[in-house]
Amino acid sequence: MIHSPLVRRMDVLRCPVTRESLTMLSATEVAATNQDFGTGLRLHRDGSTPRAPLANALGTRSRDYIYRIEDDIAWLLPNLALVRPGGVVSGLHTPEKEMVQSFYDDFGWVRGSRDVFNDTAEFTEPRPVAQDYLR
C-alpha cells in the first residue's frame, strides 16, 4: 500500500462530509475501530452496521469520520463513513438503500471463483464484440 496511487495522492483527499484532510489510520487505530464494530461504538453514518473488519482506513484528524480502504479503493461515500452513534444521520437509511447495499455486500463485491467480483462476472458482456466498447 505504501507505493499505491492512493497514498501518493493523500494531499488531495478530503472527507466528503466535513471537507477536512484525511490521513491513514495506524494499525492500532484500525484494530480499535474494528473492536468498536462489535460493541456498537462505530456505525455507518446511515445507521447500518459495518459487515466486515477494516484492513486499512482513512480518517479525519479527530477520527470522527473514518473511511474504509479495500483493494486500494477509498470508500469516500458520506453514508458509509464510520461514525460514533452520535454521528448517525437519520433519514439516510431506507429500505431501498439497505437492499442495494445488501446486494453489493453479499454478492456484488464478493470475489467469485475466478477472483473477479460477482457483479462483474454476472453483468459484463464477455463476448469479443463487446470488448472494444469496454476498453
Backbone as JSON Lines, residues from 0, in Angstrom:
{"i":0,"aa":"M","n":[0.81,-1.2,0.0],"ca":[0.0,0.0,0.0],"c":[0.86,1.26,0.0]}
{"i":1,"aa":"I","n":[2.09,1.19,0.5],"ca":[2.94,2.37,0.61],"c":[3.17,3.04,-0.74]}
{"i":2,"aa":"H","n":[3.29,2.27,-1.8],"ca":[3.58,2.85,-3.11],"c":[2.33,3.01,-3.96]}
{"i":3,"aa":"S","n":[1.17,2.89,-3.36],"ca":[-0.06,2.95,-4.12],"c":[-0.36,4.39,-4.56]}
{"i":4,"aa":"P","n":[-1.12,4.53,-5.65],"ca":[-1.54,5.87,-6.08],"c":[-2.34,6.59,-5.0]}
{"i":5,"aa":"L","n":[-3.1,5.84,-4.22],"ca":[-3.9,6.45,-3.15],"c":[-3.0,7.16,-2.15]}
{"i":6,"aa":"V","n":[-1.96,6.51,-1.69],"ca":[-1.06,7.1,-0.71],"c":[-0.31,8.28,-1.31]}
{"i":7,"aa":"R","n":[0.06,8.17,-2.57],"ca":[0.79,9.28,-3.21],"c":[-0.08,10.52,-3.39]}
{"i":8,"aa":"R","n":[-1.41,10.36,-3.34],"ca":[-2.3,11.49,-3.55],"c":[-3.07,11.89,-2.29]}
{"i":9,"aa":"M","n":[-2.55,11.54,-1.13],"ca":[-3.21,11.85,0.12],"c":[-3.46,13.35,0.28]}
{"i":10,"aa":"D","n":[-2.63,14.17,-0.33],"ca":[-2.77,15.62,-0.18],"c":[-4.08,16.16,-0.76]}
{"i":11,"aa":"V","n":[-4.74,15.43,-1.65],"ca":[-5.98,15.93,-2.23],"c":[-7.23,15.27,-1.66]}
{"i":12,"aa":"L","n":[-7.07,14.24,-0.85],"ca":[-8.23,13.54,-0.31],"c":[-8.86,14.34,0.83]}
{"i":13,"aa":"R","n":[-10.19,14.45,0.79],"ca":[-10.94,15.19,1.8],"c":[-12.14,14.38,2.24]}
{"i":14,"aa":"C","n":[-12.54,14.58,3.46],"ca":[-13.75,13.97,3.99],"c":[-14.93,14.58,3.23]}
{"i":15,"aa":"P","n":[-15.8,13.76,2.64],"ca":[-16.92,14.32,1.89],"c":[-17.98,15.0,2.78]}
{"i":16,"aa":"V","n":[-17.94,14.76,4.08],"ca":[-18.9,15.38,5.0],"c":[-18.36,16.71,5.52]}
{"i":17,"aa":"T","n":[-17.11,16.71,6.02],"ca":[-16.57,17.9,6.67],"c":[-15.59,18.69,5.81]}
{"i":18,"aa":"R","n":[-15.12,18.09,4.74],"ca":[-14.09,18.67,3.85],"c":[-12.72,18.77,4.5]}
{"i":19,"aa":"E","n":[-12.54,18.11,5.66],"ca":[-11.24,18.08,6.32],"c":[-10.29,17.15,5.56]}
{"i":20,"aa":"S","n":[-9.0,17.37,5.75],"ca":[-7.99,16.46,5.2],"c":[-8.14,15.1,5.86]}
{"i":21,"aa":"L","n":[-7.73,14.07,5.14],"ca":[-7.77,12.71,5.66],"c":[-6.35,12.17,5.78]}
{"i":22,"aa":"T","n":[-6.14,11.34,6.8],"ca":[-4.85,10.68,6.98],"c":[-5.11,9.19,7.21]}
{"i":23,"aa":"M","n":[-4.08,8.4,6.98],"ca":[-4.18,6.96,7.19],"c":[-4.28,6.67,8.68]}
{"i":24,"aa":"L","n":[-5.1,5.72,9.03],"ca":[-5.15,5.24,10.41],"c":[-3.97,4.31,10.65]}
{"i":25,"aa":"S","n":[-3.43,4.34,11.84],"ca":[-2.37,3.41,12.21],"c":[-2.98,2.02,12.4]}
{"i":26,"aa":"A","n":[-2.13,1.01,12.46],"ca":[-2.61,-0.36,12.7],"c":[-3.35,-0.44,14.03]}
{"i":27,"aa":"T","n":[-2.9,0.3,15.03],"ca":[-3.56,0.31,16.33],"c":[-4.95,0.94,16.23]}
{"i":28,"aa":"E","n":[-5.06,2.03,15.46],"ca":[-6.36,2.68,15.28],"c":[-7.32,1.79,14.49]}
{"i":29,"aa":"V","n":[-6.82,1.08,13.5],"ca":[-7.66,0.16,12.73],"c":[-8.19,-0.94,13.66]}
{"i":30,"aa":"A","n":[-7.31,-1.51,14.47],"ca":[-7.72,-2.56,15.41],"c":[-8.77,-2.04,16.39]}
{"i":31,"aa":"A","n":[-8.58,-0.84,16.91],"ca":[-9.54,-0.25,17.86],"c":[-10.88,0.0,17.18]}
{"i":32,"aa":"T","n":[-10.85,0.46,15.94],"ca":[-12.1,0.69,15.2],"c":[-12.83,-0.63,14.97]}
{"i":33,"aa":"N","n":[-12.09,-1.67,14.63],"ca":[-12.71,-2.99,14.44],"c":[-13.35,-3.49,15.73]}
{"i":34,"aa":"Q","n":[-12.72,-3.22,16.87],"ca":[-13.32,-3.6,18.16],"c":[-14.61,-2.82,18.41]}
{"i":35,"aa":"D","n":[-14.61,-1.55,17.98],"ca":[-15.81,-0.72,18.15],"c":[-17.01,-1.27,17.38]}
{"i":36,"aa":"F","n":[-16.77,-1.95,16.25],"ca":[-17.87,-2.54,15.49],"c":[-18.65,-3.52,16.36]}
{"i":37,"aa":"G","n":[-17.93,-4.37,17.07],"ca":[-18.57,-5.41,17.87],"c":[-19.38,-4.87,19.04]}
{"i":38,"aa":"T","n":[-19.02,-3.71,19.51],"ca":[-19.72,-3.14,20.67],"c":[-20.72,-2.06,20.28]}
{"i":39,"aa":"G","n":[-20.86,-1.82,18.98],"ca":[-21.8,-0.8,18.51],"c":[-21.32,0.62,18.67]}
{"i":40,"aa":"L","n":[-20.01,0.79,18.94],"ca":[-19.46,2.13,19.1],"c":[-19.08,2.8,17.79]}
{"i":41,"aa":"R","n":[-19.18,2.06,16.69],"ca":[-18.97,2.61,15.34],"c":[-20.04,2.04,14.43]}
{"i":42,"aa":"L","n":[-20.71,2.91,13.72],"ca":[-21.72,2.53,12.75],"c":[-21.45,3.31,11.47]}
{"i":43,"aa":"H","n":[-22.08,2.89,10.38],"ca":[-22.05,3.74,9.2],"c":[-22.92,4.95,9.51]}
{"i":44,"aa":"R","n":[-22.63,6.03,8.85],"ca":[-23.34,7.28,9.1],"c":[-24.85,7.13,8.86]}
{"i":45,"aa":"D","n":[-25.24,6.18,8.0],"ca":[-26.66,5.96,7.75],"c":[-27.31,5.08,8.81]}
{"i":46,"aa":"G","n":[-26.54,4.65,9.82],"ca":[-27.08,3.84,10.9],"c":[-26.89,2.35,10.72]}
{"i":47,"aa":"S","n":[-26.42,1.92,9.56],"ca":[-26.21,0.49,9.34],"c":[-24.93,0.02,10.01]}
{"i":48,"aa":"T","n":[-24.88,-1.27,10.27],"ca":[-23.73,-1.87,10.94],"c":[-22.7,-2.31,9.92]}
{"i":49,"aa":"P","n":[-21.42,-1.98,10.11],"ca":[-20.37,-2.46,9.2],"c":[-20.36,-3.98,9.17]}
{"i":50,"aa":"R","n":[-20.2,-4.55,7.97],"ca":[-20.29,-6.01,7.81],"c":[-18.94,-6.71,7.87]}
{"i":51,"aa":"A","n":[-17.87,-6.0,7.67],"ca":[-16.55,-6.65,7.64],"c":[-15.54,-5.77,8.37]}
{"i":52,"aa":"P","n":[-14.53,-6.39,8.97],"ca":[-13.5,-5.59,9.64],"c":[-12.67,-4.79,8.63]}
{"i":53,"aa":"L","n":[-12.07,-3.74,9.12],"ca":[-11.19,-2.91,8.29],"c":[-9.82,-3.56,8.17]}
{"i":54,"aa":"A","n":[-9.2,-3.39,7.02],"ca":[-7.79,-3.74,6.86],"c":[-6.98,-2.45,6.86]}
{"i":55,"aa":"N","n":[-7.49,-1.44,6.17],"ca":[-6.88,-0.11,6.11],"c":[-8.0,0.92,6.13]}
{"i":56,"aa":"A","n":[-7.67,2.13,6.56],"ca":[-8.7,3.17,6.6],"c":[-8.07,4.55,6.63]}
{"i":57,"aa":"L","n":[-8.87,5.52,6.23],"ca":[-8.54,6.94,6.31],"c":[-9.45,7.56,7.35]}
{"i":58,"aa":"G","n":[-9.01,8.65,7.94],"ca":[-9.87,9.33,8.89],"c":[-9.56,10.8,8.99]}
{"i":59,"aa":"T","n":[-10.54,11.55,9.51],"ca":[-10.3,12.95,9.82],"c":[-9.35,13.03,11.01]}
{"i":60,"aa":"R","n":[-8.84,14.19,11.27],"ca":[-7.88,14.34,12.38],"c":[-8.47,13.85,13.7]}
{"i":61,"aa":"S","n":[-9.72,14.19,13.97],"ca":[-10.37,13.79,15.22],"c":[-10.81,12.33,15.19]}
{"i":62,"aa":"R","n":[-10.78,11.73,14.01],"ca":[-11.26,10.35,13.79],"c":[-12.77,10.24,13.99]}
{"i":63,"aa":"D","n":[-13.46,11.38,13.91],"ca":[-14.92,11.35,13.97],"c":[-15.5,10.68,12.73]}
{"i":64,"aa":"Y","n":[-14.79,10.78,11.6],"ca":[-15.19,10.15,10.35],"c":[-14.05,9.27,9.87]}
{"i":65,"aa":"I","n":[-14.36,8.0,9.67],"ca":[-13.37,7.02,9.21],"c":[-13.93,6.38,7.95]}
{"i":66,"aa":"Y","n":[-13.06,6.18,6.96],"ca":[-13.47,5.62,5.67],"c":[-12.64,4.37,5.36]}
{"i":67,"aa":"R","n":[-13.33,3.31,5.03],"ca":[-12.72,2.02,4.68],"c":[-11.89,2.16,3.41]}
{"i":68,"aa":"I","n":[-10.78,1.41,3.35],"ca":[-9.99,1.23,2.12],"c":[-9.95,-0.26,1.84]}
{"i":69,"aa":"E","n":[-10.37,-0.63,0.64],"ca":[-10.27,-2.03,0.22],"c":[-9.7,-2.07,-1.18]}
{"i":70,"aa":"D","n":[-8.75,-2.96,-1.39],"ca":[-8.1,-3.08,-2.7],"c":[-7.63,-1.73,-3.21]}
{"i":71,"aa":"D","n":[-7.1,-0.92,-2.31],"ca":[-6.56,0.4,-2.65],"c":[-7.64,1.38,-3.13]}
{"i":72,"aa":"I","n":[-8.89,1.11,-2.77],"ca":[-10.0,1.99,-3.11],"c":[-10.58,2.53,-1.81]}
{"i":73,"aa":"A","n":[-10.59,3.86,-1.69],"ca":[-11.16,4.51,-0.5],"c":[-12.66,4.66,-0.71]}
{"i":74,"aa":"W","n":[-13.43,4.23,0.26],"ca":[-14.89,4.31,0.19],"c":[-15.33,5.67,0.71]}
{"i":75,"aa":"L","n":[-15.16,6.7,-0.07],"ca":[-15.45,8.06,0.38],"c":[-16.9,8.45,0.08]}
{"i":76,"aa":"L","n":[-17.82,7.65,0.57],"ca":[-19.24,7.94,0.45],"c":[-19.76,8.39,1.82]}
{"i":77,"aa":"P","n":[-20.45,9.53,1.88],"ca":[-20.9,10.04,3.18],"c":[-21.67,9.02,4.02]}
{"i":78,"aa":"N","n":[-22.57,8.24,3.41],"ca":[-23.37,7.32,4.21],"c":[-22.57,6.12,4.7]}
{"i":79,"aa":"L","n":[-21.37,5.86,4.11],"ca":[-20.54,4.75,4.56],"c":[-19.42,5.19,5.51]}
{"i":80,"aa":"A","n":[-19.4,6.48,5.86],"ca":[-18.45,6.94,6.86],"c":[-18.72,6.19,8.16]}
{"i":81,"aa":"L","n":[-17.67,5.79,8.83],"ca":[-17.8,5.11,10.12],"c":[-17.76,6.18,11.2]}
{"i":82,"aa":"V","n":[-18.86,6.27,11.95],"ca":[-19.01,7.32,12.95],"c":[-19.42,6.71,14.28]}
{"i":83,"aa":"R","n":[-19.27,7.51,15.32],"ca":[-19.8,7.1,16.62],"c":[-21.31,7.26,16.59]}
{"i":84,"aa":"P","n":[-22.06,6.58,17.45],"ca":[-23.53,6.64,17.37],"c":[-24.11,8.06,17.3]}
{"i":85,"aa":"G","n":[-23.48,9.03,17.94],"ca":[-23.99,10.4,17.88],"c":[-23.84,11.04,16.51]}
{"i":86,"aa":"G","n":[-23.03,10.44,15.63],"ca":[-22.82,10.98,14.29],"c":[-23.74,10.39,13.24]}
{"i":87,"aa":"V","n":[-24.62,9.47,13.66],"ca":[-25.56,8.85,12.72],"c":[-26.58,9.9,12.3]}
{"i":88,"aa":"V","n":[-26.83,9.99,11.01],"ca":[-27.81,10.93,10.47],"c":[-29.04,10.14,10.06]}
{"i":89,"aa":"S","n":[-30.14,10.4,10.73],"ca":[-31.36,9.67,10.39],"c":[-31.85,10.11,9.01]}
{"i":90,"aa":"G","n":[-32.57,9.22,8.38],"ca":[-33.1,9.52,7.06],"c":[-32.24,9.0,5.93]}
{"i":91,"aa":"L","n":[-30.98,8.66,6.21],"ca":[-30.13,8.12,5.16],"c":[-30.34,6.62,4.98]}
{"i":92,"aa":"H","n":[-30.87,5.98,6.0],"ca":[-31.02,4.53,5.98],"c":[-32.46,4.2,5.6]}
{"i":93,"aa":"T","n":[-32.68,3.83,4.35],"ca":[-34.01,3.48,3.87],"c":[-34.01,2.04,3.42]}
{"i":94,"aa":"P","n":[-35.17,1.43,3.32],"ca":[-35.22,0.04,2.86],"c":[-34.6,-0.15,1.48]}
{"i":95,"aa":"E","n":[-34.8,0.82,0.59],"ca":[-34.23,0.72,-0.75],"c":[-32.71,0.75,-0.72]}
{"i":96,"aa":"K","n":[-32.16,1.66,0.05],"ca":[-30.71,1.74,0.17],"c":[-30.15,0.49,0.84]}
{"i":97,"aa":"E","n":[-30.87,-0.01,1.83],"ca":[-30.44,-1.22,2.51],"c":[-30.41,-2.41,1.55]}
{"i":98,"aa":"M","n":[-31.4,-2.49,0.67],"ca":[-31.46,-3.58,-0.3],"c":[-30.28,-3.51,-1.28]}
{"i":99,"aa":"V","n":[-29.99,-2.32,-1.77],"ca":[-28.87,-2.15,-2.7],"c":[-27.56,-2.46,-2.0]}
{"i":100,"aa":"Q","n":[-27.38,-1.92,-0.79],"ca":[-26.15,-2.17,-0.04],"c":[-25.99,-3.66,0.24]}
{"i":101,"aa":"S","n":[-27.07,-4.31,0.6],"ca":[-27.02,-5.74,0.88],"c":[-26.62,-6.52,-0.37]}
{"i":102,"aa":"F","n":[-27.14,-6.12,-1.53],"ca":[-26.78,-6.8,-2.77],"c":[-25.27,-6.74,-2.99]}
{"i":103,"aa":"Y","n":[-24.69,-5.54,-2.86],"ca":[-23.25,-5.41,-3.1],"c":[-22.42,-6.07,-2.01]}
{"i":104,"aa":"D","n":[-22.83,-5.92,-0.75],"ca":[-22.07,-6.54,0.33],"c":[-22.1,-8.06,0.28]}
{"i":105,"aa":"D","n":[-23.27,-8.61,-0.06],"ca":[-23.44,-10.06,-0.02],"c":[-23.15,-10.76,-1.33]}
{"i":106,"aa":"F","n":[-23.18,-10.01,-2.44],"ca":[-22.97,-10.64,-3.74],"c":[-22.03,-9.83,-4.64]}
{"i":107,"aa":"G","n":[-22.39,-8.62,-4.95],"ca":[-21.68,-7.84,-5.97],"c":[-20.21,-7.64,-5.71]}
{"i":108,"aa":"W","n":[-19.85,-7.31,-4.48],"ca":[-18.44,-7.04,-4.17],"c":[-17.72,-8.25,-3.6]}
{"i":109,"aa":"V","n":[-18.32,-9.4,-3.73],"ca":[-17.68,-10.65,-3.3],"c":[-16.96,-11.23,-4.51]}
{"i":110,"aa":"R","n":[-15.72,-11.67,-4.3],"ca":[-14.97,-12.25,-5.41],"c":[-15.41,-13.69,-5.63]}
{"i":111,"aa":"G","n":[-15.63,-14.04,-6.89],"ca":[-16.05,-15.38,-7.25],"c":[-14.86,-16.3,-7.49]}
{"i":112,"aa":"S","n":[-15.12,-17.42,-8.12],"ca":[-14.11,-18.45,-8.32],"c":[-12.96,-18.0,-9.22]}
{"i":113,"aa":"R","n":[-13.21,-17.05,-10.11],"ca":[-12.13,-16.57,-11.0],"c":[-11.44,-15.32,-10.45]}
{"i":114,"aa":"D","n":[-11.64,-15.03,-9.15],"ca":[-11.09,-13.85,-8.48],"c":[-11.59,-12.56,-9.14]}
{"i":115,"aa":"V","n":[-12.8,-12.62,-9.65],"ca":[-13.48,-11.48,-10.25],"c":[-14.7,-11.19,-9.4]}
{"i":116,"aa":"F","n":[-15.0,-9.91,-9.19],"ca":[-16.18,-9.57,-8.41],"c":[-17.42,-10.15,-9.08]}
{"i":117,"aa":"N","n":[-18.35,-10.65,-8.28],"ca":[-19.55,-11.3,-8.8],"c":[-20.36,-10.39,-9.72]}
{"i":118,"aa":"D","n":[-20.48,-9.09,-9.38],"ca":[-21.27,-8.23,-10.26],"c":[-20.61,-8.08,-11.63]}
{"i":119,"aa":"T","n":[-19.29,-8.08,-11.68],"ca":[-18.58,-8.01,-12.96],"c":[-18.82,-9.29,-13.76]}
{"i":120,"aa":"A","n":[-18.68,-10.43,-13.1],"ca":[-18.88,-11.7,-13.78],"c":[-20.33,-11.84,-14.27]}
{"i":121,"aa":"E","n":[-21.27,-11.36,-13.5],"ca":[-22.69,-11.53,-13.84],"c":[-23.18,-10.55,-14.89]}
{"i":122,"aa":"F","n":[-22.69,-9.31,-14.84],"ca":[-23.3,-8.25,-15.65],"c":[-22.39,-7.66,-16.72]}
{"i":123,"aa":"T","n":[-21.25,-8.27,-16.97],"ca":[-20.35,-7.79,-18.02],"c":[-20.41,-8.74,-19.2]}
{"i":124,"aa":"E","n":[-20.54,-8.19,-20.37],"ca":[-20.62,-9.0,-21.59],"c":[-19.24,-9.51,-21.96]}
{"i":125,"aa":"P","n":[-19.03,-10.84,-21.95],"ca":[-17.69,-11.38,-22.2],"c":[-17.35,-11.59,-23.69]}
{"i":126,"aa":"R","n":[-18.32,-11.49,-24.58],"ca":[-18.06,-11.77,-25.99],"c":[-17.09,-10.74,-26.56]}
{"i":127,"aa":"P","n":[-16.24,-11.16,-27.52],"ca":[-15.25,-10.25,-28.12],"c":[-15.87,-8.99,-28.71]}
{"i":128,"aa":"V","n":[-17.08,-9.08,-29.23],"ca":[-17.71,-7.92,-29.85],"c":[-17.89,-6.77,-28.85]}
{"i":129,"aa":"A","n":[-18.0,-7.09,-27.56],"ca":[-18.2,-6.05,-26.55],"c":[-16.89,-5.53,-25.97]}
{"i":130,"aa":"Q","n":[-15.8,-6.17,-26.22],"ca":[-14.53,-5.79,-25.61],"c":[-14.07,-4.41,-26.05]}
{"i":131,"aa":"D","n":[-14.27,-4.04,-27.33],"ca":[-13.9,-2.7,-27.78],"c":[-14.69,-1.64,-27.01]}
{"i":132,"aa":"Y","n":[-15.96,-1.9,-26.8],"ca":[-16.8,-0.96,-26.05],"c":[-16.29,-0.83,-24.61]}
{"i":133,"aa":"L","n":[-15.93,-1.93,-23.99],"ca":[-15.46,-1.91,-22.61],"c":[-14.14,-1.14,-22.48]}
{"i":134,"aa":"R","n":[-13.27,-1.3,-23.47],"ca":[-11.99,-0.58,-23.43],"c":[-12.23,0.9,-23.6]}
